[in-house]
Amino acid sequence: MLGLVVPTAALSWSPLSTRVGAISRAGCGTRCAAPALAADWALLFDCDGVLADTERDGHRVGFNQVFSEDNLGFEWGVEEYGRLCEVGGGKERMAAYMNAKGSWPAEHMTRLPRKAAGLEQMEKGLPVDEGRLQLVTGLHKRKTAVFQDLVKAGTVPLRPGILRLVDEAIAADVPMAVCSTSQEASVRTLVQTLMGEERYAKFDFFCGDVVPRKKPNPDVYNLASETMGYAAARCVVIEDSGIGLKAAKAASMACCVTMSTYTTGEFDALDVRADLLVSELGEPGRDTCVTLADLRKLLD
């Protein structure tokens, strides 16, 4: 397996036709040769940071808007949110932050039942008492709606190489899924809006609370493997974060990491390694152009 780091210049995304198969390989050279021919494997994408660089200018903006609407008295800065992304799941992220900062609204603290009198009383990253659980659940539901509006407004574009790679997979009949800790509504909106209806119809979705334990636990990838009917050894994951890489490796899957805004420097310290590490999936004619054939080779 590869342990390759491929540098590349920053690229801007430009819309391609939403017609399936409408991709150009001109100028891509040998690295964009014909994709793998047999659909004996599955391709699993993370969403945030992989399909689009959503965290800084999408989810963070949405969280801050709902914090302001509810007069919570805090907001998440760019660097701070990067650290918070180490917690998988938006509800869990809010709970971890308000625990650490002691910033739960007073009315929720005075209503804590005796068994949950300590802030540390959490289960799977969420408060055990109904009041605080309802707070983060409600905030997250509203944040999802704000995020969907941002995507529809074109605030969050796809990352370079995503449409090209998706079209290669469709042409080769390689099944695809998105496996994300984000709410399914947000993920579906992003794929449907930015990729078009035909591509959207080719994806399975395993998102949000579909599994009890979120990344870095392997549950969502295990579920995808079981549901799609492909053994872990026949799945390739594309991730962008340390917790995502850990989840993929805990599921015994090959993993390509494409670094994003918040994940450029965290991988050296991990006890697991990506099979392929790149700054982006890239486009034809650029320094980096990761193809379907490249990903298929990670299974050899």
Secondary structure, 3 states (H helix, E strand, C coil): CCCEEECCCCCCCCCCCCCCCCCCCCCCHHHHCCCCCCCCCEEEECCECCCECHHHHHHHHHHHHHHHHCCCCCCCCHHHHHHHCCCCCHHHHHHHHHHHHCCCCHHHHHCCCHHHCCCCCEECCEECCHHHHHHHHHHHHHHHHHHHHHHHCCCCCECCCHHHHHHHHHHCCCCEEEEECCCHHHHHHHHHHHHCHHHHCCEEEEEHHHCCCCCCCCHHHHHHHHHHCCCHHHEEEEECCHHHHHHHHHCCCEEEEECCCCCCCCHHHCCCCCCEEECCCECCCCCCECCHHHHHHCCC
